[in-house]
Every structure is written in structure tokens, then in C-alpha cells.
């Protein structure tokens, strides 16, 4: 089902890009949050998460993120593991507060009939460095 565009507050719509990738990975710790600021950060992140950067769905959705990408952008990553692959997670908002705090809002939709397959969602927000006074070390995640 098509969802409405995420609400962006405190940032220009042209300064943010969202990606959502459902994988068959599973991790006991959920949710997890990362702020990635360099290609080496991203390589470490991928290595720690089953080499997700090489996952076909991830590549198709996000593409290859090199240092040129990170010279201009940072990447906010929220990882959510669910016990049912039919559950859905979608980014519904990103807000840059006056204090520089970034908040990502995610909507969880439970399946009416849950399947017993595990899934891990990679919810990513690409934020232009131009939009930020300082690069935050973390961001707030709100799951609704």
C-alpha cells in the first residue's frame, strides 16, 4: 500500500532522502540506531550486519555508498527486527529540532495474520550535510 510522504520538519525536502529495506536478517537487539558519516563507517556497519551492503534488495534500493556520498551526506540508520515478516515498518517523519536534535518517526503496522518468519528492517534517512550545523552523534527514534 502506498504511504504518504514522510513529514519533514526543520529540513528542506530536497535535503533528505528515505530508504526502507526489508531483509531476512535477524538480530536479538532491536531497535538499533546508527549515524554513519563516512564510507568506512558504512563498511563497518555492513560488516556488523551480515554484509547488508551486498544484499541485493539493499543494493537495489540504496545503491553503493562511497566516500563521495558521505562527503555530502550523513546516513541515519534504524534497524528493527520483527518476529513476523508480515509486519511493516515505514518512516513517517524526520524532524530537525532547534537544538540540532534529529528525530525519526517510524510507523509500525502489524499484520492481521502474522507469519512466523523473522525480518529485519533497515530504515535509512540520508541527510545533506548542508542542512546541519553540526553532525549529531545520535538521533532519537520514535516508533508508533
BELNORQUI-V592988 format. One record per pair of residues at least 6 apart in sequence whose C-alpha atoms are under 8 Angstrom apart, sorted by sequence separation. I is the first residue (numbers start at 1). J is the second residue. D is the distance in whole Angstrom. If there is no record, write none. Layout:
BEGIN
i=I j=J d=D
i=I j=J d=D
END
This chain:
BEGIN
i=36 j=42 d=6
i=46 j=52 d=5
i=52 j=58 d=7
i=53 j=59 d=6
i=95 j=101 d=8
i=96 j=102 d=5
i=97 j=103 d=8
i=129 j=135 d=7
i=46 j=53 d=6
i=95 j=102 d=6
i=96 j=103 d=7
i=94 j=102 d=7
i=95 j=103 d=5
i=94 j=103 d=6
i=95 j=104 d=7
i=43 j=53 d=8
i=93 j=103 d=8
i=94 j=104 d=5
i=53 j=64 d=7
i=93 j=104 d=6
i=94 j=105 d=6
i=92 j=104 d=8
i=93 j=105 d=5
i=91 j=104 d=7
i=92 j=105 d=5
i=93 j=106 d=7
i=91 j=105 d=6
i=92 j=106 d=5
i=91 j=106 d=4
i=92 j=107 d=6
i=90 j=106 d=5
i=91 j=107 d=6
i=89 j=106 d=7
i=90 j=107 d=5
i=89 j=107 d=6
i=90 j=108 d=7
i=89 j=108 d=5
i=88 j=108 d=6
i=89 j=109 d=6
i=87 j=108 d=7
i=88 j=109 d=5
i=87 j=109 d=6
i=88 j=110 d=6
i=42 j=65 d=8
i=87 j=110 d=5
i=88 j=111 d=7
i=86 j=110 d=7
i=87 j=111 d=5
i=25 j=50 d=8
i=86 j=111 d=5
i=39 j=65 d=7
i=39 j=66 d=5
i=86 j=113 d=8
i=87 j=114 d=7
i=38 j=66 d=8
i=39 j=67 d=5
i=86 j=114 d=6
i=38 j=67 d=6
i=85 j=114 d=8
i=86 j=115 d=6
i=84 j=114 d=6
i=85 j=115 d=6
i=39 j=70 d=6
i=84 j=115 d=5
i=85 j=116 d=7
i=38 j=70 d=5
i=84 j=116 d=5
i=85 j=117 d=5
i=89 j=121 d=7
i=91 j=123 d=7
i=100 j=132 d=7
i=37 j=70 d=6
i=38 j=71 d=7
i=83 j=116 d=6
i=84 j=117 d=5
i=85 j=118 d=5
i=90 j=123 d=7
i=100 j=133 d=7
i=23 j=57 d=8
i=83 j=117 d=6
i=84 j=118 d=5
i=85 j=119 d=5
i=100 j=134 d=7
i=102 j=136 d=8
i=22 j=57 d=8
i=83 j=118 d=5
i=84 j=119 d=6
i=101 j=136 d=7
i=104 j=139 d=7
i=106 j=141 d=7
i=108 j=143 d=7
i=21 j=57 d=7
i=37 j=73 d=7
i=38 j=74 d=8
i=82 j=118 d=6
i=83 j=119 d=7
i=100 j=136 d=7
i=102 j=138 d=8
i=103 j=139 d=6
i=104 j=140 d=6
i=105 j=141 d=6
i=106 j=142 d=6
i=107 j=143 d=6
i=108 j=144 d=6
i=21 j=58 d=6
i=37 j=74 d=5
i=81 j=118 d=7
i=82 j=119 d=5
i=102 j=139 d=5
i=103 j=140 d=5
i=104 j=141 d=5
i=105 j=142 d=5
i=106 j=143 d=5
i=107 j=144 d=5
i=36 j=74 d=6
i=37 j=75 d=7
i=81 j=119 d=6
i=82 j=120 d=6
i=101 j=139 d=7
i=102 j=140 d=6
i=103 j=141 d=6
i=104 j=142 d=6
i=105 j=143 d=6
i=106 j=144 d=6
i=35 j=74 d=7
i=36 j=75 d=5
i=81 j=120 d=4
i=82 j=121 d=8
i=101 j=140 d=8
i=103 j=142 d=7
i=105 j=144 d=7
i=21 j=61 d=7
i=35 j=75 d=6
i=36 j=76 d=6
i=80 j=120 d=6
i=81 j=121 d=6
i=20 j=61 d=8
i=35 j=76 d=5
i=36 j=77 d=8
i=79 j=120 d=7
i=80 j=121 d=5
i=19 j=61 d=7
i=34 j=76 d=6
i=35 j=77 d=6
i=79 j=121 d=6
i=80 j=122 d=7
i=19 j=62 d=7
i=33 j=76 d=7
i=34 j=77 d=5
i=78 j=121 d=8
i=79 j=122 d=5
i=80 j=123 d=8
i=33 j=77 d=6
i=34 j=78 d=7
i=78 j=122 d=6
i=79 j=123 d=6
i=32 j=77 d=8
i=33 j=78 d=5
i=77 j=122 d=7
i=78 j=123 d=5
i=32 j=78 d=6
i=33 j=79 d=6
i=77 j=123 d=6
i=78 j=124 d=6
i=31 j=78 d=7
i=32 j=79 d=5
i=77 j=124 d=5
i=31 j=79 d=5
i=32 j=80 d=7
i=76 j=124 d=6
i=77 j=125 d=7
i=30 j=79 d=7
i=31 j=80 d=5
i=75 j=124 d=7
i=76 j=125 d=5
i=30 j=80 d=5
i=31 j=81 d=7
i=75 j=125 d=6
i=76 j=126 d=6
i=30 j=81 d=6
i=75 j=126 d=5
i=76 j=127 d=8
i=29 j=81 d=8
i=74 j=126 d=6
i=75 j=127 d=6
i=28 j=81 d=8
i=73 j=126 d=6
i=74 j=127 d=5
i=27 j=81 d=6
i=73 j=127 d=5
i=74 j=128 d=7
i=26 j=81 d=6
i=73 j=128 d=4
i=74 j=129 d=7
i=26 j=82 d=8
i=72 j=128 d=6
i=73 j=129 d=5
i=72 j=129 d=6
i=72 j=130 d=8
i=24 j=85 d=8
i=74 j=135 d=8
i=76 j=139 d=8
i=78 j=141 d=8
i=20 j=90 d=7
i=20 j=91 d=8
i=18 j=91 d=8
i=9 j=93 d=8
i=11 j=95 d=7
i=6 j=91 d=6
i=7 j=92 d=6
i=8 j=93 d=6
i=9 j=94 d=6
i=10 j=95 d=6
i=11 j=96 d=6
i=6 j=92 d=4
i=7 j=93 d=4
i=8 j=94 d=5
i=9 j=95 d=4
i=10 j=96 d=5
i=5 j=92 d=7
i=6 j=93 d=5
i=7 j=94 d=6
i=8 j=95 d=6
i=9 j=96 d=6
i=10 j=97 d=7
i=4 j=92 d=8
i=6 j=94 d=7
i=10 j=98 d=8
i=26 j=118 d=6
i=25 j=118 d=7
i=26 j=119 d=6
i=27 j=120 d=7
i=24 j=118 d=6
i=25 j=119 d=6
i=26 j=120 d=6
i=24 j=119 d=5
i=25 j=120 d=5
i=23 j=119 d=6
i=24 j=120 d=6
i=22 j=119 d=7
i=23 j=120 d=5
i=22 j=120 d=6
i=23 j=121 d=6
i=22 j=121 d=5
i=23 j=122 d=8
i=21 j=121 d=6
i=22 j=122 d=6
i=20 j=121 d=7
i=21 j=122 d=5
i=35 j=136 d=8
i=20 j=122 d=6
i=21 j=123 d=7
i=35 j=137 d=6
i=19 j=122 d=8
i=20 j=123 d=5
i=35 j=138 d=6
i=19 j=123 d=6
i=20 j=124 d=6
i=34 j=138 d=7
i=35 j=139 d=7
i=18 j=123 d=8
i=19 j=124 d=5
i=33 j=138 d=8
i=34 j=139 d=8
i=18 j=124 d=6
i=19 j=125 d=6
i=33 j=139 d=8
i=18 j=125 d=5
i=17 j=125 d=6
i=18 j=126 d=6
i=33 j=141 d=8
i=16 j=125 d=7
i=17 j=126 d=5
i=16 j=126 d=5
i=17 j=127 d=7
i=15 j=126 d=8
i=16 j=127 d=5
i=15 j=127 d=6
i=16 j=128 d=6
i=15 j=128 d=5
i=15 j=130 d=8
i=15 j=131 d=6
i=12 j=131 d=8
i=11 j=131 d=6
END
